[in-house]
Amino acid sequence: MTSLAFDKHDSLTAGTGRRAATALLSTSNSFSLTLLRITLGLVMLPHGLQKTAGWFGGHGFSATMDAFVGMGIPALLAFLAIAAESAGALALIAGFTTRIAAFGVGVTMAVAGLMHRANGFFMNWGGTQSGEGYEFHLLAIGIAIALMIAGAGRWSLDRFVTRNERA
């Protein structure tokens, strides 16, 4: 009896996990979501590569971690921000775990936007401000929220996985 109850419980747990994963990855066939997802990923990836590889004028992983920790950001949160901008950007481009990647990017942009609020709303195109404003961050947050709500859209690994799960 105990063995049968355990097997039944195991099966229920596995089924619940699959349903949760399907709900997390499910998405429509929307091209608009695909466009938002790939655009956000392509915009964030160079920022992530600055922080991980030192490309595009960045300082690389160690220097970025040191700078973030020097600003009072806990090391774990600094690492997660770097991961969101790099691995999260790649996940967005591929459409893999889109809601999780969008959450990471959205939180990172919210924190960055708060750190830039003293510079005002506008970006510093003319070089007349002491730094960049938060308008870029606000746009990225808006796109991230849309992706968290609606998912990855067409041409995504999320859609491929859940389409096969439903079949």
C-alpha positions, 0 to 999 in steps of 0.5 A: 500500500505504501509503495502505491501511495508513494508512486501516486504522489510522485506522479502527481508531483511530476504532473504538477511540475510539468503543468507549472513549467508549461504555464511559465513557458506558454505563449501565443504565436504573436509576432509582436512579442517576438519583435519585443523580445528580440529587440530587448535582448539585442539592446541588453546584450552589449551591456551584458558583454561590457560587464562580462567580457569587457567588450564595447568599452566595458571593464569586464566581469571582475572590475564590474563586480568590484564597482558594483560592490563598491557602490554598496550593492551586495555581491549576489545581487551584483552577479544577478544583475550581470547575469540578467544583462548577459545570459538573460539577454541571450535567453530573450533572443532565443525565447527561452525562459522568457518570463524569467529573463524578462523579470531579471532584466526588468528588475535590473533596469528598475534598480538602474533607473532609480540610480539615475533618477537624480539626472532627470528623465531624459538621456544625455544626448547633448552632454549637458546633464551630469549623467543619463536620465531614466527614460531608457530604463523605463522603456526596457521595464515596459517591454520586460513587463509585457514579456512577463505577462504575455510570453515569448511569442512566435519563433521562440524555444518557449513556444516550441517546448510548450507546443510539443508538451501539448501534443 
